[in-house]
């Protein structure tokens, strides 16, 4: 009997893992990725919506203080998540290279060992955070109420990290095997759970206690557990359909684990520096005042939404470039990148135009506080311009990751972050300029990354560094 389940409807029946250099293939990979990235951003929008419109019944914290706390803690968690993303990006590159060679057995071995090292990394980050989070925020956050709320939130939120990092590894497998649309399934479940629990636990509805910011943390942890469980179920359904066998412990190999770590370690430090610098930026902004800090949390949400297509297409560029190299079709990489960049930039201009014309309406969804909305609008225009640069820069930068030269990508990232932090320190800490100038740091960072990535790709040096 022909089976017709929801999951199997999404499954790919082909065992051919190679990709083609055309718009159809780009959209085939990108659209599910956009949806998969959009869904977590919906979670962020939901959290910001409930927190931004939440007035604590005990009046221990103001709405602005809660927004500030969720911004600082959210970025810190994002730092940890992006360290995991650095590992999964390295895994994606290796899996895509094996997929380009149409080598399922190598894909199985790489994934098994990637799973082991990702789990160990998640435990290390979890334990380290439980130890150092209170120390860090006690010493760098000035507002006492924001400080205590941030630490309390993080002590709960951190428990979702192992589930998130392991799911990132599964998603790398889906993307490398041209099954990116499977990512959507678990993301939908995660979002539904997160929205429902936010409504119950933040506001105290349906008989649940009013937990405010901590309620948001609990909701996020449970949602990430669901995200992992559903991803795992879909993953094993895919293996069964494609008749692939992956045995985590049977395939464990110290040499392969070491090789994966060496290849991915520059990306770990790269993402640590990248998002870590964002945490420094938000700490600088917190020194400007709680209104500026709260407004920046709204802007962070906006930045995540308008950058969705760019980050999705960046992941596609990483995977497809590596896949083409695996097929020995390096000459097609430039034409591929031109196609991806054209899609990314066009989408960024369209999305940005909507925000330019309707800024107050969008920000009004996130909070009723008119002071925050008015303070955010000028900086929002700066963000729109920055995301246009980001839409090109992130594609080119991820293309370098796809070539496998993680040392060069780390150097480019390091220089870009140095410029970013110097700018932020001078403009915010020394000159204490307004929020628009502060968020100009994003434009400075992405233009630096774009120019360096463009130079490296055009130089052709990467072709001499390939290790097929």
N, C-alpha and C positions, 0 to 999 in steps of 0.2 A: 504494500500500500504506500502511496506517495505521502510523505510527511509534509506538513505545512505549518510548522510552528513559527512563532514570532522571530525567535533567534535565527532559525535556519533560513528564513526569508532574507536575512542580511548576509548569509554566508557566501563566500566565493567558492565555486566548485573547481576552479582551475588550480593545477599544481605549478603553474608557471609564475615565477616571482619577479620576472623582469618588467621594467616599465618602459614606456615610449615617450619620446620628446614631442608632445603635442598638447594643445590646450585641453583636449578632452581628458587626457590622463592627469593633467594638473588639477583640473576641477574635480575629477574623480577622487583624488587624494585630499584636495584642499577643503571641499565643502563639508565633509564629515569632520575634518579637523576644526574648521570654523565653528561648527555646531558644538563640538566637544569643548572648545575653549569658551564659547559663548555661555554654555551652561554653568560653569563655575563662576563666570562673571555675573550671571543672574543670581547666583548664591551671594556674591559680594554685594550686588545691588539690593538684594532682599535684606541682608544684614544691615546695610547702611540705611535702608528705608525704615526698618523697625527701630534701629538705634537713633536715627536722626529725628524721628517723630515720637520718641519715647520720653516721657517725663516721669522720673522715678517717684513712686508714692512716698518714699521715706525722705526724699529731697537731700540725700547724702551727697549726691553728685548732680551737677547740672548736665543738660544735654550736650553742651559744648565739651565738657570734661570727659563725658563718656565717648564722644566721637574722637577726641584726641587719644584716649586710651586705646580704643579699638584700632586707630590708625597706627600707633606705635607698635602694639602687639601684633597687628596684622602683618606689618612689614617684617617684623622679626621672624614670624612664622614663615613668611614668604622666602626669607633668606634660607631657612632650613629646607623648605620645599625645593628651592632652586638649586641647592647643593645636590639634592636627589635628582633634579632635572639634568644637572651636569653629568651625573652618572648615566642616566637614561639616554642622554644625547650621544654619549660615547657608545653606548650599547646599540642605539639606533644606527649609527654610522657603520659599526661592525656587522650588524644583522643585515643592513641594506647592501653592503658589499657582498656578503654571502648570497643574498637574494639575487643580486645582479649576475652571479655565477650560477644561479639556479641550483643551489646546493642545500637541500633540506636537512641533511644530516648535520652539516656544520651549523646551520641555524639552530637546531635542537641543542647541540652541545653548548653553543655560545649563550643561548637563553638560560639553560640550566645553571650555568656558572654565574651568569649575571644576576640571577635570582638570589643566589647565596650571598654574593658580595653586597647586593642592595640591602638585604635583610640585616647583615652585620653593620652596614653603614647607618641604617635607621636606628638600630639599638644604640650605637655610639652617640648619635645626635640627640636621641631621647635622654640618655643619662647625663650627657654634658649640659643639656639645657636645664634639666631639673636642678643641677648644681649651680650653674652660672647665671641663669636668668635673674634671680633675685639680686645678686651682686651687681650685675650690669645696670639694671634699672634703678636700683637704690642710689647709684652714684652719678647717673647722667640725666635723670628726669628731675626738673626743678619743682614742679607743682606736686604737692604731697598727695592729693586725691587722685590725680592722674597716675602717679607712680604706683600707689597701692592697687588701683583698679587694673593696671597693666600687668602687674605681677600675678594677681589673682587669676586673671584671664588666661595667661600663658601657662600657669600650673595645670590648668585643665586642658587647654587647646593642644598641648604638646603630645598628648596620648594618641592623637590621630595620625601622627607622622609616619609610623611604620606602615599603616594601611595605605597611605597616600603614595609612599615611595615604591612599594611593591606594585601598586596599580600603574604607576608610571612605566615600570619595566614591561608590564603586560601591554600597555599602549604602544610601546616601542616595537614590540613584536607585531601588533596589528598594523602599524604604519609601514614597517619594513616589508611585510608580506602582502602589501596592497589591500589590506582589509581595514582601512582606517574608519570605515563607517560603523564598525562594531563598537568603537569607542562611545558612540552616541547612546547605546543601550544603557550602560552602567551610569553614564552621566545624567540621563533622564531620571533614573531611580534616585540618584544622589540629590538632585535638585528638589524633587518632590518631598523627600524626607526632610531636607534642610528647611524648606519653606514652612512646612507644617510644624516642625519642632520650634522654629524661630517664633512663630505665632503663639505657640503654647508656652514656651519657656521664658522668652523675653518679657512678654506682656502679662503672663500668668492667666491664660485662658483655659477653658475646658477642664477646670479643676486642678490645673498645675500651678505650682507656686511662681510668683513673680521673681525671676532671677536676674533680669536685666542683662548686663554684659556677660556674666557667667552663663546665663541661659543660652546666649549665642554661642559660647565656646562648647557647651555640652551638645548643642544641636549640630555643630560642625563636626565634632568627633564621631557622633553616631552616623551622620551622613557619609563620612569617609569610610567607616566600617562597611556600610551598605555598598558604597562605591566599589570597594575591594571585593566583597563577596560576589556581587553580580558580575564584575569583570572576570573573576576566576571561573565562574560557571560558564560564561560565554567563551572564555579561552579554551576550556576543556571540550566544549561543544565543537569548536573550530578544529581542534586536534583530532577529535573523533571523525569529523566529516572528511578531513584531509588525510586521515590514516597516518598521522604523525605521532611519534612516541617521544615524550619528554619526561625523563626521570631525573628529578633534581639531584638526589643523592648518588644515584648510579653514575651520572655523568660528571660528578664533582671532580675537578682536576686543579690542583694547586697552580700548575704552570699556566693554565688558561685564565684562572682567576687573577693571577699576577699580571698577565698580559692585558686583561680587561682594565684592571686598575691603573696600570701604567698609561694605557691609551686614554682613559677617561679622567685621570687625576688633574691634568691641566684644566679640564672643563669644570671639575669640582671647585677648584680654587678660583677659576674665572667667574663662575656664577656666584660664588661666595663674595668675591670682591664687587661684582656688579650690583647685586641686590643689597649687599651689606652697605655699600655706599649710599643706597637709597635710605637705609635706616639712619645713617649719619645725617643725611639731608633732613629727614623728618625730625630728628633730635635738634638740629639747628633751628628749624622752623618753630619747634616747641618753645624755644627761647624767645621768639618774637611775641608770644602770647597765646593763650588758649584759643582765642578766636581764629588766629592764623593757623594754629595746629588743627583745629576742627575743620576749617575750610579746606585744608590740604587733604584731609581724609575724603571729603567729597570729590576733590579733584583727582585723587588717586583712583577712585571708583570710575570717574569719567575716562581717565587715561587708560584704564584696563579695558573699557568697552570699545573705545575708538581704535585701540591697537590690536583688536582681536584678529582681524584678517591678516595683519602684518606678521604676527607671531605664528599664526597657522601656516602661512605661506613660507615663513622661514623654516619651519619644520619640514615642509614639503621640499624646499630647496635642498636641505641637508640630505634627506632620504634619496631624492631623485639624482642629485649629483653623484652621491656615493654609488647608487645603483648603475648609473651610466659608466662610471669608472670600472665597476665590476664587469661590465659588458665590453670594456675596451673601446668605448665610444666617447672619449674625452673631447673630441673636436666639436661635439654637439652641446657642450656645457654652456658656452656663451649664448647661443641662441635660446637655450632653455631658460637661462637667467633673464634674458630680455623679455620673454613671455611672462615669467612670474612677476618681475618688477612692474610691468605694465598693468597687470591685474591688481597688484598691491597698491600702487600709487593712485590708480583711478578710483578704487574703493575708498582709500583714505581721503581723497579730495571730496568725494560725495558725502561721506559720513561727517567730515569736518564742516562742510557747508551747512548741514542741518544744525550743528551745535553753534555755529557762528550766528545764525539767524534766530535760533530759539534757545538761547542759553538759560534764561530764567525759568522757562517752562520745564526744561530737563532737570535743573538743579532743584526746582520746586517739588519734584517727585521724591527727592531724597531727604528733604528737611523743610519744615515750616519756618525756620529761623531766617528772617529776611536779612539780618545782619550778615549771616554767613553767605547767603546767596549773592548779595551785593559785593561782598569782599572777594568772592570766587570768580565772578564774571570776567574781569580783566585778565586774570591768570588763565582762565579757560581758553581765551583766544590764543595765548602763547602755546598752550598744550596742543591746540589744533594744528598750528604750524609745525610744531615739533613732531607730531605723528606723521605728517607728510614726509618729513626727512626719515623718520623711523621706518616707514613703509618700504623705503628703498634700502636703507642701511642694514636692517635686520635680515633681509633676503641675501644680500651680498655677504654679510658676515657668516650666516649659516651655510652658505655655499663653501666657504673656507673650511668649516667643520666637516662638510661632506667630502672634501678632498683628503681628510684624515690628518691634516697638519694642525693638531691641537696646540702645539707649542706656539705657532704663529698667531692663532686665534687668541691665545692667552696674552701674548705680548700686545696685540692690538687692544684687547680689553683693558689691560693694565694701563696703557697710555691714556685711553679714553676716560677711565675712571680717575686717573690723576688730574686730568684737565677739569673733570666734573667737580671733584672735591675742592680743588683750588678755587674755582669759580664760586662754588657754594660758600666756602669759608669767607672769602673776601666780600661777596655781595650780602650775605646774611649775617654772619658773625661780626664782621668789621664795619661795613657800611650800613648795616641794618635797613636795607632797602625793602620796598613793599613786596607783596606776594608774587606779583607779575615778574619782577626781576628775579626773585628766588626760583620760580619755575622755569625761567630762562635757562637754568642749568640743564634741563632735558634737551633743549635745542643744541646747546654747546656739546653735550655728550654724543648725541646721535650724528651730528655733522662730522665730528672727529672720527667716529666709527665708520661712517659712510666713506669718507675720503681715504682712510687707510685701507679699508677692505677693497675699494675700487682700484687703488694703486696696486695692491698685491695681486689681485686677479688679472689685471691688465698686463702686469709685468711678465706673466707666464712662468714665474719661479715655481709655482705650485706643481707644474707638470714634471719638473725634475725631482720632486719629492714624493711622487706616488709610489705606494707599496701595494701592488695588486696581489 
